[in-house]
Amino acid sequence: MNGDQFEILVVALMAAVAIGALGLVVGWLLRTASVRWQLGLVAAVSVLSVLAGVLAVAQRMLLMPHDLKVVTIVTIAAAASSFLVAFALGAALVRWSRGLQEEVRRVGTGVAARPSTGPREFQELSAELATTVARLDESRARETRLESSRRELVSWVSHDLRTPLAGMRAMTEALEDGMAPDPARYHRQIRAEVDRMVRMVDDLFELSRLHAGVFTITPQEVALGDLVSEALAGADPVARARGVRLGGNVDYGLQVLADPEGLSRVLANLLMNGIRHTPANGVVQVTGRAVAGGVELSVTDGCGGILEEDLTRVFDVAWRGAAARTPEPDPADAHTARAGLGLAIVKGIVEAHRGVVEVVNEPGVPGCRFLVRLPA
């Protein structure tokens, strides 16, 4: 590089630095203006830096007058083109940003987000907004289901408490008035109703612990066959009274890492649920087997099946589904009824074990299968 070229470089740099500094000052003044003006400022700084450099070099007598005119005309033409492109792009950016603003306003309103056009960053932001809207909709639907479950729970518990309390009140008044034909039977019935309400309160307490996240488990190696045998033995008297047969089949030597008390509660609730909804001469079958990554327990009953639209509600609090399942509850077995909390408790305990529980209708069989999968 000779001396003239070096001088041209220095002069051009000084002119560009001066215009750039002025551009920064103007940019700070326009910091709250529309993006189209900021893009126009970028174009202006670029073109003016070139023009200032050319004029400064010309003042140093390093550029011929004819060449100066040519460069100036070319620079002006480039400036016009740059300003047009900058303002067009600025207008497009404003339009795209307003589209994103409209999408943000729709967040939380339940209206689906529309895919955005424009630069990749805008499209990615629009996709994130759509994902957020979907999550909010899911959260809102879950909250609606929970609120509906709470209302149903209050309704069911109020009904289930009102009925035995009214009966107990009538029986105690009959005993006080000496009008009870069989006082011993009345005492037994009152005791049965008290036991029923105690079980209901226990279920409510257990469910509140699960929902509050204070339910703790103590995992240990448990022989699954022993737990199933104990659960079948505990449910056998109720099954015999209703004419339901019980069966069990567990892989030999199958072990599972679980809380024995919690898993026993799961099996007992599933068995009692199956027995209550299986007609006389029906079968409730428990099976246990090893699967990839853990253990699977299944309880199959003869409930008559569950409506497809109700399969997702089976484990909701206070859901009973009596209208969709057969047979109808036996009035003579009312003292064993619960407030629709058993399956909700099952789900809570299984999830506390980091497992999953689901229910499916058995194809070709008038019943359903409850599946519990626990990690190894």
DRENZABA-276525 format. One record per residue (C-alpha): residue number from 0; chain; z, x negated, y negated. Coordinates in nm, 2 decimals, decimal comma. Example, Ala and Ser with C-alpha at 12.3 -4.5 7.8 and 13.67 -1.06 7.14 Angstrom:
2
+-----+------+--------+--------+--------+
| pos | unit |     c3 |     c1 |     c2 |
+-----+------+--------+--------+--------+
|   0 |    A |   0,78 |  -1,23 |   0,45 |
|   1 |    A |   0,71 |  -1,37 |   0,11 |
+-----+------+--------+--------+--------+
//
This chain:
376
+-----+------+--------+--------+--------+
| pos | unit |     c3 |     c1 |     c2 |
+-----+------+--------+--------+--------+
|   0 |    A |   0,00 |   0,00 |   0,00 |
|   1 |    A |  -0,11 |  -0,15 |  -0,33 |
|   2 |    A |   0,07 |  -0,12 |  -0,66 |
|   3 |    A |  -0,12 |   0,18 |  -0,79 |
|   4 |    A |  -0,06 |   0,38 |  -0,47 |
|   5 |    A |   0,31 |   0,29 |  -0,48 |
|   6 |    A |   0,34 |   0,41 |  -0,84 |
|   7 |    A |   0,16 |   0,74 |  -0,75 |
|   8 |    A |   0,41 |   0,79 |  -0,47 |
|   9 |    A |   0,71 |   0,73 |  -0,70 |
|  10 |    A |   0,57 |   0,95 |  -0,98 |
|  11 |    A |   0,49 |   1,23 |  -0,73 |
|  12 |    A |   0,83 |   1,21 |  -0,57 |
|  13 |    A |   1,01 |   1,23 |  -0,91 |
|  14 |    A |   0,80 |   1,53 |  -1,01 |
|  15 |    A |   0,87 |   1,70 |  -0,68 |
|  16 |    A |   1,25 |   1,63 |  -0,70 |
|  17 |    A |   1,26 |   1,77 |  -1,05 |
|  18 |    A |   1,07 |   2,09 |  -0,95 |
|  19 |    A |   1,29 |   2,12 |  -0,64 |
|  20 |    A |   1,61 |   2,09 |  -0,84 |
|  21 |    A |   1,49 |   2,36 |  -1,07 |
|  22 |    A |   1,39 |   2,57 |  -0,77 |
|  23 |    A |   1,75 |   2,54 |  -0,63 |
|  24 |    A |   1,89 |   2,66 |  -0,96 |
|  25 |    A |   1,66 |   2,96 |  -0,97 |
|  26 |    A |   1,73 |   3,03 |  -0,60 |
|  27 |    A |   2,10 |   3,04 |  -0,67 |
|  28 |    A |   2,04 |   3,29 |  -0,95 |
|  29 |    A |   1,82 |   3,50 |  -0,71 |
|  30 |    A |   2,07 |   3,48 |  -0,43 |
|  31 |    A |   2,13 |   3,85 |  -0,43 |
|  32 |    A |   1,77 |   3,95 |  -0,50 |
|  33 |    A |   1,53 |   4,08 |  -0,24 |
|  34 |    A |   1,39 |   3,84 |   0,02 |
|  35 |    A |   1,04 |   3,89 |  -0,12 |
|  36 |    A |   1,14 |   3,72 |  -0,44 |
|  37 |    A |   1,31 |   3,43 |  -0,25 |
|  38 |    A |   0,99 |   3,38 |  -0,05 |
|  39 |    A |   0,79 |   3,39 |  -0,37 |
|  40 |    A |   1,02 |   3,12 |  -0,51 |
|  41 |    A |   0,95 |   2,90 |  -0,20 |
|  42 |    A |   0,58 |   2,94 |  -0,26 |
|  43 |    A |   0,62 |   2,87 |  -0,63 |
|  44 |    A |   0,82 |   2,55 |  -0,57 |
|  45 |    A |   0,57 |   2,42 |  -0,32 |
|  46 |    A |   0,27 |   2,48 |  -0,55 |
|  47 |    A |   0,44 |   2,37 |  -0,87 |
|  48 |    A |   0,56 |   2,05 |  -0,70 |
|  49 |    A |   0,20 |   1,96 |  -0,63 |
|  50 |    A |   0,08 |   2,05 |  -0,98 |
|  51 |    A |   0,36 |   1,86 |  -1,15 |
|  52 |    A |   0,29 |   1,56 |  -0,94 |
|  53 |    A |  -0,08 |   1,57 |  -1,03 |
|  54 |    A |  -0,01 |   1,61 |  -1,40 |
|  55 |    A |   0,25 |   1,33 |  -1,39 |
|  56 |    A |   0,00 |   1,10 |  -1,22 |
|  57 |    A |  -0,26 |   1,20 |  -1,48 |
|  58 |    A |  -0,03 |   1,11 |  -1,76 |
|  59 |    A |   0,01 |   0,77 |  -1,61 |
|  60 |    A |  -0,37 |   0,73 |  -1,65 |
|  61 |    A |  -0,40 |   0,70 |  -1,27 |
|  62 |    A |  -0,63 |   1,00 |  -1,24 |
|  63 |    A |  -0,97 |   1,06 |  -1,40 |
|  64 |    A |  -1,01 |   1,37 |  -1,63 |
|  65 |    A |  -1,28 |   1,52 |  -1,40 |
|  66 |    A |  -1,06 |   1,47 |  -1,10 |
|  67 |    A |  -0,77 |   1,62 |  -1,28 |
|  68 |    A |  -0,97 |   1,94 |  -1,35 |
|  69 |    A |  -1,08 |   1,96 |  -0,99 |
|  70 |    A |  -0,73 |   1,92 |  -0,85 |
|  71 |    A |  -0,59 |   2,17 |  -1,10 |
|  72 |    A |  -0,84 |   2,44 |  -1,01 |
|  73 |    A |  -0,77 |   2,38 |  -0,64 |
|  74 |    A |  -0,40 |   2,39 |  -0,70 |
|  75 |    A |  -0,42 |   2,72 |  -0,90 |
|  76 |    A |  -0,63 |   2,87 |  -0,62 |
|  77 |    A |  -0,38 |   2,76 |  -0,36 |
|  78 |    A |  -0,10 |   2,90 |  -0,58 |
|  79 |    A |  -0,26 |   3,24 |  -0,59 |
|  80 |    A |  -0,31 |   3,25 |  -0,22 |
|  81 |    A |   0,05 |   3,13 |  -0,15 |
|  82 |    A |   0,20 |   3,39 |  -0,38 |
|  83 |    A |   0,00 |   3,67 |  -0,21 |
|  84 |    A |   0,10 |   3,55 |   0,14 |
|  85 |    A |   0,46 |   3,51 |   0,03 |
|  86 |    A |   0,49 |   3,85 |  -0,12 |
|  87 |    A |   0,31 |   4,02 |   0,17 |
|  88 |    A |   0,54 |   3,85 |   0,42 |
|  89 |    A |   0,84 |   3,93 |   0,20 |
|  90 |    A |   0,74 |   4,30 |   0,19 |
|  91 |    A |   0,71 |   4,29 |   0,57 |
|  92 |    A |   1,05 |   4,13 |   0,61 |
|  93 |    A |   1,20 |   4,40 |   0,38 |
|  94 |    A |   1,04 |   4,67 |   0,59 |
|  95 |    A |   1,17 |   4,52 |   0,92 |
|  96 |    A |   1,52 |   4,47 |   0,77 |
|  97 |    A |   1,53 |   4,83 |   0,66 |
|  98 |    A |   1,43 |   4,93 |   1,01 |
|  99 |    A |   1,73 |   4,73 |   1,14 |
| 100 |    A |   1,95 |   4,89 |   0,88 |
| 101 |    A |   1,85 |   5,23 |   1,00 |
| 102 |    A |   1,93 |   5,13 |   1,36 |
| 103 |    A |   2,27 |   5,01 |   1,25 |
| 104 |    A |   2,34 |   5,34 |   1,08 |
| 105 |    A |   2,26 |   5,52 |   1,40 |
| 106 |    A |   2,52 |   5,31 |   1,60 |
| 107 |    A |   2,79 |   5,55 |   1,70 |
| 108 |    A |   2,59 |   5,87 |   1,63 |
| 109 |    A |   2,47 |   5,91 |   1,99 |
| 110 |    A |   2,10 |   5,87 |   1,88 |
| 111 |    A |   1,91 |   5,62 |   2,10 |
| 112 |    A |   1,80 |   5,30 |   1,92 |
| 113 |    A |   1,43 |   5,24 |   1,87 |
| 114 |    A |   1,27 |   4,91 |   1,96 |
| 115 |    A |   1,21 |   4,70 |   1,65 |
| 116 |    A |   0,90 |   4,51 |   1,56 |
| 117 |    A |   0,87 |   4,19 |   1,36 |
| 118 |    A |   0,99 |   3,84 |   1,42 |
| 119 |    A |   1,14 |   3,74 |   1,75 |
| 120 |    A |   1,49 |   3,72 |   1,60 |
| 121 |    A |   1,46 |   4,07 |   1,46 |
| 122 |    A |   1,35 |   4,20 |   1,80 |
| 123 |    A |   1,64 |   4,02 |   1,97 |
| 124 |    A |   1,88 |   4,17 |   1,72 |
| 125 |    A |   1,73 |   4,51 |   1,78 |
| 126 |    A |   1,77 |   4,47 |   2,16 |
| 127 |    A |   2,14 |   4,37 |   2,11 |
| 128 |    A |   2,19 |   4,69 |   1,90 |
| 129 |    A |   2,03 |   4,90 |   2,17 |
| 130 |    A |   2,26 |   4,74 |   2,42 |
| 131 |    A |   2,56 |   4,81 |   2,19 |
| 132 |    A |   2,45 |   5,17 |   2,15 |
| 133 |    A |   2,43 |   5,21 |   2,53 |
| 134 |    A |   2,78 |   5,07 |   2,57 |
| 135 |    A |   2,92 |   5,29 |   2,30 |
| 136 |    A |   2,76 |   5,59 |   2,47 |
| 137 |    A |   2,90 |   5,49 |   2,80 |
| 138 |    A |   3,24 |   5,44 |   2,65 |
| 139 |    A |   3,22 |   5,78 |   2,47 |
| 140 |    A |   3,12 |   5,95 |   2,80 |
| 141 |    A |   3,41 |   5,77 |   2,98 |
| 142 |    A |   3,65 |   5,88 |   2,71 |
| 143 |    A |   3,53 |   6,24 |   2,74 |
| 144 |    A |   3,58 |   6,23 |   3,12 |
| 145 |    A |   3,93 |   6,08 |   3,08 |
| 146 |    A |   4,02 |   6,35 |   2,82 |
| 147 |    A |   3,88 |   6,62 |   3,05 |
| 148 |    A |   4,09 |   6,47 |   3,34 |
| 149 |    A |   4,40 |   6,47 |   3,12 |
| 150 |    A |   4,35 |   6,84 |   3,03 |
| 151 |    A |   4,29 |   6,92 |   3,40 |
| 152 |    A |   4,60 |   6,73 |   3,50 |
| 153 |    A |   4,82 |   6,91 |   3,26 |
| 154 |    A |   4,67 |   7,24 |   3,37 |
| 155 |    A |   4,71 |   7,17 |   3,74 |
| 156 |    A |   5,06 |   7,02 |   3,71 |
| 157 |    A |   5,17 |   7,32 |   3,50 |
| 158 |    A |   5,03 |   7,56 |   3,76 |
| 159 |    A |   5,18 |   7,36 |   4,05 |
| 160 |    A |   5,52 |   7,35 |   3,89 |
| 161 |    A |   5,52 |   7,70 |   3,77 |
| 162 |    A |   5,45 |   7,85 |   4,11 |
| 163 |    A |   5,74 |   7,68 |   4,30 |
| 164 |    A |   5,98 |   7,72 |   4,01 |
| 165 |    A |   5,91 |   8,09 |   4,00 |
| 166 |    A |   5,96 |   8,12 |   4,37 |
| 167 |    A |   6,28 |   7,92 |   4,37 |
| 168 |    A |   6,41 |   8,13 |   4,08 |
| 169 |    A |   6,35 |   8,45 |   4,27 |
| 170 |    A |   6,51 |   8,31 |   4,59 |
| 171 |    A |   6,82 |   8,18 |   4,40 |
| 172 |    A |   6,86 |   8,52 |   4,23 |
| 173 |    A |   6,83 |   8,69 |   4,57 |
| 174 |    A |   7,09 |   8,46 |   4,71 |
| 175 |    A |   7,32 |   8,52 |   4,41 |
| 176 |    A |   7,29 |   8,90 |   4,44 |
| 177 |    A |   7,34 |   8,88 |   4,82 |
| 178 |    A |   7,00 |   9,04 |   4,87 |
| 179 |    A |   6,85 |   8,76 |   5,09 |
| 180 |    A |   6,79 |   8,88 |   5,44 |
| 181 |    A |   6,80 |   8,53 |   5,58 |
| 182 |    A |   6,99 |   8,29 |   5,35 |
| 183 |    A |   6,92 |   7,99 |   5,58 |
| 184 |    A |   6,55 |   8,04 |   5,56 |
| 185 |    A |   6,57 |   8,07 |   5,18 |
| 186 |    A |   6,76 |   7,74 |   5,16 |
| 187 |    A |   6,50 |   7,57 |   5,37 |
| 188 |    A |   6,22 |   7,71 |   5,15 |
| 189 |    A |   6,40 |   7,59 |   4,84 |
| 190 |    A |   6,44 |   7,25 |   4,99 |
| 191 |    A |   6,07 |   7,24 |   5,08 |
| 192 |    A |   5,97 |   7,33 |   4,73 |
| 193 |    A |   6,20 |   7,07 |   4,58 |
| 194 |    A |   6,05 |   6,81 |   4,81 |
| 195 |    A |   5,70 |   6,91 |   4,70 |
| 196 |    A |   5,79 |   6,87 |   4,33 |
| 197 |    A |   5,95 |   6,54 |   4,41 |
| 198 |    A |   5,63 |   6,42 |   4,57 |
| 199 |    A |   5,43 |   6,54 |   4,27 |
| 200 |    A |   5,66 |   6,36 |   4,02 |
| 201 |    A |   5,63 |   6,04 |   4,24 |
| 202 |    A |   5,25 |   6,07 |   4,23 |
| 203 |    A |   5,26 |   6,11 |   3,85 |
| 204 |    A |   5,48 |   5,81 |   3,81 |
| 205 |    A |   5,26 |   5,60 |   4,04 |
| 206 |    A |   4,95 |   5,70 |   3,85 |
| 207 |    A |   5,11 |   5,62 |   3,52 |
| 208 |    A |   5,20 |   5,27 |   3,65 |
| 209 |    A |   4,84 |   5,22 |   3,76 |
| 210 |    A |   4,69 |   5,33 |   3,43 |
| 211 |    A |   4,94 |   5,12 |   3,23 |
| 212 |    A |   4,84 |   4,81 |   3,43 |
| 213 |    A |   5,20 |   4,75 |   3,54 |
| 214 |    A |   5,14 |   4,82 |   3,91 |
| 215 |    A |   5,19 |   4,49 |   4,09 |
| 216 |    A |   5,09 |   4,40 |   4,45 |
| 217 |    A |   5,23 |   4,14 |   4,68 |
| 218 |    A |   4,94 |   4,02 |   4,90 |
| 219 |    A |   5,01 |   3,89 |   5,24 |
| 220 |    A |   4,83 |   3,87 |   5,57 |
| 221 |    A |   4,84 |   4,21 |   5,74 |
| 222 |    A |   4,72 |   4,32 |   6,08 |
| 223 |    A |   4,49 |   4,61 |   5,99 |
| 224 |    A |   4,52 |   4,77 |   6,33 |
| 225 |    A |   4,90 |   4,80 |   6,29 |
| 226 |    A |   4,86 |   4,97 |   5,95 |
| 227 |    A |   4,60 |   5,21 |   6,08 |
| 228 |    A |   4,82 |   5,30 |   6,38 |
| 229 |    A |   5,12 |   5,36 |   6,15 |
| 230 |    A |   4,92 |   5,58 |   5,92 |
| 231 |    A |   4,78 |   5,78 |   6,20 |
| 232 |    A |   5,13 |   5,83 |   6,35 |
| 233 |    A |   5,26 |   5,95 |   6,01 |
| 234 |    A |   4,98 |   6,20 |   5,96 |
| 235 |    A |   4,97 |   6,33 |   6,32 |
| 236 |    A |   5,23 |   6,61 |   6,27 |
| 237 |    A |   5,03 |   6,76 |   5,98 |
| 238 |    A |   4,71 |   6,72 |   6,17 |
| 239 |    A |   4,85 |   6,90 |   6,48 |
| 240 |    A |   4,98 |   7,18 |   6,27 |
| 241 |    A |   4,63 |   7,24 |   6,13 |
| 242 |    A |   4,45 |   7,18 |   6,47 |
| 243 |    A |   4,28 |   6,86 |   6,35 |
| 244 |    A |   4,22 |   6,57 |   6,58 |
| 245 |    A |   4,28 |   6,21 |   6,46 |
| 246 |    A |   4,10 |   5,90 |   6,58 |
| 247 |    A |   4,10 |   5,53 |   6,49 |
| 248 |    A |   3,90 |   5,22 |   6,58 |
| 249 |    A |   3,97 |   4,88 |   6,42 |
| 250 |    A |   3,81 |   4,55 |   6,52 |
| 251 |    A |   4,05 |   4,35 |   6,74 |
| 252 |    A |   4,27 |   4,10 |   6,55 |
| 253 |    A |   4,13 |   4,20 |   6,21 |
| 254 |    A |   4,35 |   4,06 |   5,93 |
| 255 |    A |   4,34 |   4,15 |   5,56 |
| 256 |    A |   4,51 |   3,99 |   5,26 |
| 257 |    A |   4,67 |   4,29 |   5,09 |
| 258 |    A |   4,99 |   4,45 |   4,98 |
| 259 |    A |   5,12 |   4,64 |   5,30 |
| 260 |    A |   5,29 |   4,92 |   5,11 |
| 261 |    A |   4,99 |   4,98 |   4,88 |
| 262 |    A |   4,74 |   4,97 |   5,16 |
| 263 |    A |   4,95 |   5,21 |   5,36 |
| 264 |    A |   4,95 |   5,45 |   5,07 |
| 265 |    A |   4,58 |   5,43 |   5,05 |
| 266 |    A |   4,54 |   5,51 |   5,42 |
| 267 |    A |   4,80 |   5,79 |   5,40 |
| 268 |    A |   4,63 |   5,95 |   5,10 |
| 269 |    A |   4,29 |   5,94 |   5,25 |
| 270 |    A |   4,41 |   6,07 |   5,58 |
| 271 |    A |   4,60 |   6,36 |   5,42 |
| 272 |    A |   4,30 |   6,44 |   5,20 |
| 273 |    A |   4,07 |   6,45 |   5,51 |
| 274 |    A |   4,31 |   6,66 |   5,71 |
| 275 |    A |   4,35 |   6,92 |   5,43 |
| 276 |    A |   3,98 |   6,97 |   5,40 |
| 277 |    A |   3,88 |   6,96 |   5,77 |
| 278 |    A |   3,87 |   7,29 |   5,96 |
| 279 |    A |   4,06 |   7,35 |   6,28 |
| 280 |    A |   3,92 |   7,16 |   6,58 |
| 281 |    A |   3,76 |   6,91 |   6,34 |
| 282 |    A |   3,81 |   6,54 |   6,36 |
| 283 |    A |   3,93 |   6,28 |   6,10 |
| 284 |    A |   3,83 |   5,93 |   6,21 |
| 285 |    A |   3,95 |   5,59 |   6,07 |
| 286 |    A |   3,75 |   5,27 |   6,13 |
| 287 |    A |   3,81 |   4,92 |   6,02 |
| 288 |    A |   3,56 |   4,63 |   6,05 |
| 289 |    A |   3,48 |   4,29 |   5,90 |
| 290 |    A |   3,19 |   4,28 |   5,66 |
| 291 |    A |   3,04 |   4,00 |   5,45 |
| 292 |    A |   3,30 |   3,88 |   5,21 |
| 293 |    A |   3,58 |   4,10 |   5,32 |
| 294 |    A |   3,70 |   4,40 |   5,52 |
| 295 |    A |   3,58 |   4,76 |   5,52 |
| 296 |    A |   3,79 |   5,07 |   5,59 |
| 297 |    A |   3,64 |   5,41 |   5,63 |
| 298 |    A |   3,78 |   5,76 |   5,67 |
| 299 |    A |   3,54 |   6,02 |   5,79 |
| 300 |    A |   3,64 |   6,39 |   5,78 |
| 301 |    A |   3,48 |   6,73 |   5,83 |
| 302 |    A |   3,52 |   6,86 |   5,47 |
| 303 |    A |   3,18 |   7,02 |   5,47 |
| 304 |    A |   3,04 |   6,77 |   5,22 |
| 305 |    A |   3,06 |   6,73 |   4,85 |
| 306 |    A |   2,81 |   6,84 |   4,59 |
| 307 |    A |   2,60 |   6,55 |   4,47 |
| 308 |    A |   2,70 |   6,61 |   4,11 |
| 309 |    A |   3,07 |   6,60 |   4,21 |
| 310 |    A |   3,05 |   6,27 |   4,40 |
| 311 |    A |   3,12 |   6,07 |   4,08 |
| 312 |    A |   3,42 |   6,29 |   4,00 |
| 313 |    A |   3,60 |   6,27 |   4,33 |
| 314 |    A |   3,84 |   5,99 |   4,21 |
| 315 |    A |   3,91 |   6,15 |   3,87 |
| 316 |    A |   4,26 |   6,26 |   3,79 |
| 317 |    A |   4,34 |   6,62 |   3,90 |
| 318 |    A |   3,99 |   6,67 |   4,06 |
| 319 |    A |   4,02 |   6,89 |   4,37 |
| 320 |    A |   3,67 |   7,03 |   4,42 |
| 321 |    A |   3,79 |   7,33 |   4,62 |
| 322 |    A |   3,49 |   7,52 |   4,51 |
| 323 |    A |   3,25 |   7,27 |   4,66 |
| 324 |    A |   3,44 |   7,18 |   4,98 |
| 325 |    A |   3,53 |   7,38 |   5,29 |
| 326 |    A |   3,75 |   7,51 |   5,43 |
| 327 |    A |   3,96 |   7,67 |   5,16 |
| 328 |    A |   4,32 |   7,55 |   5,15 |
| 329 |    A |   4,55 |   7,72 |   5,39 |
| 330 |    A |   4,82 |   7,92 |   5,20 |
| 331 |    A |   5,06 |   7,84 |   5,48 |
| 332 |    A |   5,01 |   7,47 |   5,40 |
| 333 |    A |   5,08 |   7,50 |   5,03 |
| 334 |    A |   5,40 |   7,30 |   5,05 |
| 335 |    A |   5,20 |   6,99 |   5,14 |
| 336 |    A |   4,96 |   7,03 |   4,85 |
| 337 |    A |   4,94 |   6,78 |   4,57 |
| 338 |    A |   4,83 |   6,79 |   4,20 |
| 339 |    A |   4,49 |   6,63 |   4,28 |
| 340 |    A |   4,63 |   6,27 |   4,22 |
| 341 |    A |   4,60 |   6,13 |   4,57 |
| 342 |    A |   4,24 |   6,00 |   4,54 |
| 343 |    A |   4,30 |   5,87 |   4,18 |
| 344 |    A |   4,60 |   5,67 |   4,32 |
| 345 |    A |   4,37 |   5,54 |   4,60 |
| 346 |    A |   4,12 |   5,41 |   4,35 |
| 347 |    A |   4,39 |   5,25 |   4,13 |
| 348 |    A |   4,55 |   5,07 |   4,43 |
| 349 |    A |   4,21 |   4,95 |   4,57 |
| 350 |    A |   4,10 |   4,82 |   4,23 |
| 351 |    A |   4,44 |   4,64 |   4,19 |
| 352 |    A |   4,34 |   4,46 |   4,51 |
| 353 |    A |   4,00 |   4,37 |   4,34 |
| 354 |    A |   3,83 |   4,60 |   4,59 |
| 355 |    A |   3,60 |   4,90 |   4,55 |
| 356 |    A |   3,62 |   5,26 |   4,69 |
| 357 |    A |   3,35 |   5,51 |   4,71 |
| 358 |    A |   3,26 |   5,83 |   4,89 |
| 359 |    A |   2,93 |   5,94 |   5,05 |
| 360 |    A |   2,82 |   6,25 |   5,24 |
| 361 |    A |   2,76 |   6,18 |   5,61 |
| 362 |    A |   2,39 |   6,25 |   5,69 |
| 363 |    A |   2,35 |   6,53 |   5,95 |
| 364 |    A |   2,73 |   6,58 |   5,97 |
| 365 |    A |   2,92 |   6,85 |   5,77 |
| 366 |    A |   3,16 |   6,59 |   5,62 |
| 367 |    A |   3,20 |   6,29 |   5,40 |
| 368 |    A |   3,31 |   5,92 |   5,44 |
| 369 |    A |   3,54 |   5,74 |   5,21 |
| 370 |    A |   3,47 |   5,37 |   5,21 |
| 371 |    A |   3,73 |   5,10 |   5,10 |
| 372 |    A |   3,61 |   4,74 |   5,07 |
| 373 |    A |   3,86 |   4,47 |   5,02 |
| 374 |    A |   3,78 |   4,10 |   4,96 |
| 375 |    A |   3,87 |   3,85 |   5,22 |
+-----+------+--------+--------+--------+
//
